[in-house]
Amino acid sequence: MRRLILAALLAGLASGPVAAAEPAEGLWLVQDKDAKVRVGPCRDNAERLCGEIVWLQTPRDEHGAPKHDEHNKDPALRGRPILGLAIIRDVHAAGPGRWEGGKIYDPRSGKTYASKLQVEPDGTLRVDGCVLSFCKRQTWTRAQ
């Protein structure tokens, strides 16, 4: 019996570890490489993911002031700083390495889209933002 258990354990080790989906949580460099977004559990619901801008390649405008959310459709929100801005909210798990059902905000356009995230086999993060059937897709890479 011990030999059978030992053989089963060794067979399991020989086949290698089971590949797990890479988590979507972490620090990501956006496709244009000019910002980093930290993705993690939402403050008000740890079962959902949110993301905020934590680094900008150019954090200041041409006048030397911190960049603000100047393209927001709501004039009352245009004074929010881009650095620290929550851009992903309330995506929920839809399977291993897949998240959907939330929103993503694009500070360049001031538009909010339905959002999906998926960790790809190469470790990148596919980020989709959709309005009706029109979608934009970006590929983000892990950042340090």
N, C-alpha and C positions, 0 to 999 in steps of 0.2 A: 504494500500500500504506500509506504514512504517513497519507494522508487517511482511509483506512478505519479504521485504529487510532485516530486522533484522533476520528473520528465516534463510534466505539464508546465511547471514554472520556467524551466529552461527553454521550452518551445516558445513560450510567450516572450521571453527576453530575446530570443533569436529573431523573432519576427519584427522587433523594433517597437518603439513607442507608437501608440495610436495618435495620429495627427489631430490636434485640437484646433478649433477655429481661433485665429488670432483675434484678441479682443479689440473692440473699437475704441476702448478707453486709452487715453494717452495724449501725447503732444504731437500734433500734425502740422507739417509745412504745406500750405495750400499750393495749388497747381502753379500759380504765378510766382511762387517762392518769395512773396513780399509780406507774408503774415504767417503767424503760427497760431493754431487754435488748440486749446486744451479741452478734450472731450472726457467727460466723466459723469457720474450720477448727478441727476438734478438735485438741487438743494431741497426742494419741497417734495420730491418723489424719487427715492433711490433706485427704484426699478426702471426708471427711464433715464435716457442720456441727454445731456445738454452740453453745449460748447461755447466757449468765449475766446475772444481774441486776446492773446497774452503777449504778443510781440509783433511789432511792425518794422519793416525795413526802414521806412521813412515815417517816424511817428509824428513829425511836425509839418505844418503847412509852410507855404512860402514866406509867411510872416514870422515864423518861429514859434507859433502857438501849437499846442497839441491838436491833432486832427479830430474833428467832430463829425457827427452823423448828419452832415449837411444835406444829403439827398433823401432823407426820410420824408415820406408823404405827409407825416404829421408834423407841422411846424413846431409844436411844443417839444418834440423829441430831437430836434436838430442840434441842440446844445450838448447832447450826450457825447462823451469822448469815445473814439473808436477803440482805443486800448482799454480792455476790460469789458467790451460790449458783448453781450450774449447774442450769438447768431444762430445757434442750434438749440432747439428746445423740444422736449417731450417726445423724442423718438423712443419706441418700445421694441423689445426683442421680437423678432419674427422668425427666428431660427438661428442656428449656429453662425455667428459672425454677421448676421443681418439684423438691421434695425429699420423701422418704418413708422409712419403715422404721426410724425412730428412736423415741425416747421423749420425752415432755414431762411435767414435774413441776409440779403446781399447789400452791404452798406455802399457799394459802388453805384447801385441803381436805386436803392431805397425800396426794393421790392421784397416781399416775403413769399416763399414757395412751400408747397408740400414737400417733405423731405424723406429720403431713404439713404441709409448708409450700408455699405457692405465691405467687409474685409476680404480682399482678393487673395488668391493663393500665393502671390508674390509679396504679400505683406502690406500692399498699398491699401488705401481706403477710397472706395468709389463713393462719391457724394453726388446724389441726384436731387435736383430741385425742380418741381413740376407745377405748372398752372394748367388746368384742364389736361389736354393731351400733349402740351408743349413742355419738353423737359430740357434742362441743361445738366451736363455731367462734368464733373471734375475728378481728377485723380490726385489724392493727397498722399504724401510720403511721411514716414515717421521722422520726427525731428528730435534733436537733443536739447 
